[in-house]
Amino acid sequence: MQHLRAQPCSPLPGRLTEGPVWDTRRQELLWVDIPDGLVHRAALTHGDAKPDLAVFSALRLDRPVGAVQPCASGALLAAAGTSVLRLREDRPVTEAVELAAPVLPEDGVPRRMNDAAVDPAGRLLAGTMAYDESPGAGALYRLDGDGLTTLLESVTISNGLGWSPDGTLLYYADSPTGRVDVFAYDIATGTLSDRRPFAVLDRGVPDGLTVDAEGRVWVAVWGGGEVLAFTPEGTPHARVAVPASHVTSCAFAGPDLDVLVITTATEGLPADRRLAEPDAGRLFVCRPGGRGLPSVPYADH
């Protein structure tokens, strides 16, 4: 198995940085800081031959933001609070328009949107979770031109989403299960079937994930201080050590999609671990030798 180590980037640490995505059209990285409602944008730089990130924009929403994705129209799509918002940045003040919101159970359990990703046909898949991580309180939804559809119920922490290179498999993590599952995915209809375990972690829990051009699945391990990569058959391929316990997500970035960008968090770290991990909450990079798949924008026109 390949062993790698990630290096910290320049942006200042966040509380719960998450959801990195490379906007191929704009050649920039997007990511969020969930509890602070921040959407960041940065350029990838290569000073001293080491990849780094130079932030040029930070947008603050009035609610926690679980994920952000580029749209075909040039706008941004944010899974924020308990809604999906379309953000227009070409106005004097950024305009947020609610596109959809799931009908949530009237059980008094506060919930929020968590991870989200766009499928090969331009649909958004977005999941929810309870703030207190109540078992089974979350769900996974699909948003397209026909509106919002529930794909999975009784999810605890809806997390990592990624598709195989041909789009026929969806990898998905409900974090407390300790494993990544794989579904057969119908690209024509956006429906799921044939759920089965793909990879079981021996420590920590799976958080965000990404899939490379060879079909390998790269999984951020919350509580494990690493990103683990698995072959399409589910066997270990690589381990990327990260000097931060709470690794939240990862994505391939850059013109050649050959830089793995990794997000981390300080949220939930006890004081002694925070002192021992001064770079916790930062973004990290490494070059693992593979290339990612281009992101697909949400089809909003």
C-alpha positions in Angstrom: 0.0 0.0 0.0 1.2 3.5 -0.8 2.1 5.7 2.1 1.9 9.5 1.7 1.8 12.6 4.0 -0.2 15.7 3.4 1.2 19.2 3.9 -0.7 22.2 5.3 -1.8 25.1 3.1 -1.8 28.8 3.8 -5.5 29.6 4.6 -6.2 30.0 8.3 -7.8 27.2 10.2 -11.5 26.9 10.3 -13.9 25.2 12.8 -15.3 22.6 10.5 -13.9 23.0 7.0 -15.7 20.6 4.6 -16.8 19.8 1.1 -13.9 20.8 -1.2 -14.8 20.9 -4.8 -12.7 22.0 -7.8 -14.7 24.3 -10.1 -13.1 23.3 -13.5 -14.7 26.1 -15.4 -13.4 28.9 -13.0 -10.2 27.0 -12.1 -10.8 27.5 -8.4 -11.4 25.6 -5.2 -14.6 25.9 -3.2 -15.2 24.7 0.3 -17.2 25.6 3.4 -16.9 26.1 7.1 -20.1 24.6 8.3 -21.0 26.2 11.7 -19.7 29.7 10.6 -21.8 29.6 7.4 -18.7 30.4 5.3 -18.2 29.6 1.6 -14.6 30.0 0.6 -13.0 30.3 -2.9 -9.3 30.0 -3.6 -6.8 29.7 -6.4 -4.3 26.9 -6.5 -0.7 28.1 -6.5 2.6 26.4 -6.9 5.2 28.5 -5.0 8.4 26.7 -4.4 7.0 23.8 -6.4 4.6 23.0 -3.5 0.9 23.3 -4.2 -0.8 25.9 -2.0 -4.1 27.8 -1.9 -4.6 31.6 -2.1 -8.1 32.6 -0.8 -9.7 35.5 -2.7 -13.3 35.3 -1.5 -15.3 34.4 1.6 -19.0 34.6 1.6 -20.9 34.3 5.0 -24.4 33.0 5.0 -27.0 33.5 7.8 -27.1 29.8 8.6 -24.7 26.7 8.7 -23.7 25.6 5.3 -23.0 21.9 4.7 -21.8 22.0 1.1 -21.4 24.2 -2.0 -21.4 23.2 -5.7 -21.0 25.2 -8.9 -24.0 25.6 -11.2 -24.1 25.5 -15.0 -25.4 29.1 -14.9 -22.3 30.3 -13.1 -24.2 30.6 -9.8 -23.4 28.5 -6.7 -25.7 26.0 -5.0 -25.5 25.7 -1.2 -26.9 23.1 1.0 -27.5 25.4 4.0 -29.6 25.2 7.1 -32.4 22.9 6.0 -32.7 24.3 2.4 -30.9 24.2 -0.9 -30.0 27.8 -1.9 -29.0 29.3 -5.2 -26.4 32.0 -4.7 -26.0 34.8 -7.2 -22.8 36.7 -6.7 -23.2 39.1 -9.7 -25.3 41.5 -7.6 -24.2 44.3 -5.2 -25.2 42.0 -2.4 -25.1 38.3 -2.9 -28.6 37.0 -3.5 -29.7 33.7 -1.9 -32.8 32.1 -3.4 -34.3 29.0 -1.9 -34.7 26.3 -4.5 -36.0 23.5 -2.3 -36.4 22.4 1.3 -37.4 18.9 2.5 -40.5 18.4 4.6 -38.9 17.4 8.0 -40.6 15.3 10.7 -42.4 17.3 13.4 -40.4 15.6 16.2 -38.6 18.6 17.7 -35.2 17.4 16.5 -33.2 20.2 15.0 -31.5 19.2 11.7 -29.3 20.7 9.1 -28.0 19.9 5.6 -24.6 18.1 5.5 -22.6 16.8 2.6 -23.8 17.2 -1.0 -22.5 16.4 -4.5 -23.7 16.6 -8.2 -24.2 13.4 -10.2 -22.9 12.8 -13.7 -26.3 14.1 -15.1 -26.2 17.4 -13.2 -28.6 16.5 -10.3 -27.8 17.3 -6.7 -27.7 14.7 -4.0 -27.7 16.2 -0.5 -28.2 14.7 2.9 -29.2 15.8 6.4 -28.4 15.0 10.0 -29.5 16.0 13.5 -27.4 18.5 15.3 -27.2 16.0 18.2 -26.5 13.1 15.8 -29.7 11.3 16.8 -29.7 7.9 15.1 -31.8 7.7 12.0 -32.9 11.3 12.0 -31.3 12.2 8.7 -32.0 11.4 5.1 -30.6 11.6 1.5 -32.4 13.6 -1.1 -32.1 14.2 -4.9 -32.8 17.7 -6.4 -33.4 18.1 -10.1 -35.8 19.9 -12.4 -38.7 17.9 -11.0 -38.0 19.0 -7.5 -36.9 17.2 -4.3 -37.1 13.4 -4.0 -36.2 11.3 -0.9 -33.7 8.6 -1.8 -32.8 7.2 1.7 -34.4 7.5 5.1 -33.2 6.6 8.6 -29.7 7.9 8.0 -27.7 9.2 11.0 -25.0 11.4 9.4 -25.4 11.6 5.7 -21.8 12.0 4.3 -19.4 11.2 1.5 -20.9 11.0 -2.0 -19.0 10.0 -5.2 -19.6 8.2 -8.5 -17.5 5.7 -10.4 -15.9 7.0 -13.6 -18.8 5.5 -15.7 -21.4 6.9 -13.3 -23.1 3.5 -12.7 -22.0 3.2 -9.0 -22.6 5.6 -6.1 -20.3 5.4 -3.1 -21.9 6.7 0.1 -21.1 7.0 3.8 -23.5 7.1 6.7 -20.6 7.9 9.1 -21.6 6.1 12.3 -21.8 2.7 10.4 -18.0 2.8 10.1 -18.2 1.8 6.5 -18.6 3.1 2.9 -21.4 1.5 1.0 -21.9 1.2 -2.8 -25.1 1.4 -4.8 -26.0 0.6 -8.4 -26.8 4.0 -9.8 -29.2 4.6 -12.7 -27.8 7.7 -14.5 -31.0 8.1 -16.6 -33.3 8.3 -13.5 -31.1 9.1 -10.6 -32.3 6.1 -8.6 -30.4 3.8 -6.3 -30.5 0.0 -5.9 -28.4 -3.0 -4.7 -26.9 -1.4 -1.6 -23.9 -3.3 -0.3 -20.8 -2.7 1.9 -17.7 -1.5 0.0 -15.1 -0.8 2.6 -15.1 -1.1 6.4 -12.8 1.1 8.4 -10.7 -0.3 11.3 -10.5 3.1 13.1 -12.3 6.4 13.0 -15.4 6.9 10.8 -15.8 7.7 7.1 -16.6 11.3 6.3 -16.3 12.9 2.8 -14.9 11.1 -0.1 -13.9 11.4 -3.8 -13.3 9.1 -6.7 -10.4 9.3 -9.0 -10.2 8.6 -12.8 -9.1 5.0 -12.1 -12.2 4.3 -10.0 -10.3 4.4 -6.7 -12.2 5.8 -3.7 -10.5 8.2 -1.4 -12.1 8.4 2.0 -11.5 11.1 4.7 -11.4 9.4 8.1 -12.8 11.5 11.0 -11.0 10.6 14.2 -8.3 8.8 12.2 -6.0 11.5 11.0 -5.8 10.1 7.5 -7.4 9.7 4.0 -7.7 6.1 2.9 -7.9 5.0 -0.7 -9.4 1.8 -1.9 -9.3 0.1 -5.3 -12.6 -0.4 -7.2 -12.6 -3.9 -5.6 -12.5 -2.5 -2.1 -8.9 -3.4 -1.3 -6.5 -0.8 0.3 -4.5 1.2 -2.2 -3.0 4.2 -0.3 -2.9 6.0 3.1 -2.4 9.7 3.3 -1.3 10.7 6.9 -2.8 14.1 8.0 -1.5 15.8 11.1 -5.1 16.5 12.3 -7.4 13.9 13.9 -10.6 15.2 12.4 -10.2 14.8 8.6 -13.5 15.8 7.0 -13.3 15.5 3.2 -11.0 15.5 0.1 -11.1 16.4 -3.6 -8.8 16.4 -6.6 -7.9 19.9 -7.7 -5.8 21.8 -10.2 -5.6 22.1 -14.0 -4.5 18.4 -14.2 -6.7 17.3 -11.2 -3.6 15.8 -9.7 -3.5 17.6 -6.3 -5.5 16.0 -3.5 -6.9 18.8 -1.2 -8.0 17.7 2.2 -10.2 19.5 4.7 -10.0 19.1 8.5 -11.7 20.4 11.7 -11.0 21.7 15.2 -14.7 21.1 16.1 -14.9 18.3 18.7 -11.3 18.2 19.5 -10.5 18.1 23.3 -8.2 20.9 24.5 -5.1 18.6 24.8 -5.6 17.4 21.2 -6.0 20.9 20.0 -2.7 21.9 21.5 -1.0 18.8 20.0 -2.5 19.5 16.5 -1.7 23.2 15.8 -2.7 22.7 12.1 -6.1 21.2 12.8 -8.8 23.0 10.9 -6.5 23.8 8.0 -6.6 22.5 4.4 -3.8 20.1 3.4 -2.5 19.0 0.0 -0.5 16.1 -1.4 0.2 14.6 -4.9 -0.9 10.9 -4.7 0.0 10.0 -8.2 -3.5 9.7 -9.6 -6.0 12.2 -11.1 -9.5 13.1 -10.2 -12.6 13.3 -12.2 -13.9 16.7 -13.4 -16.7 18.0 -11.3 -20.1 18.3 -13.0 -22.0 21.6 -12.4 -25.6 21.5 -11.2 -27.9 21.7 -14.2 -29.9 24.8 -13.3 -30.7 25.8 -16.9 
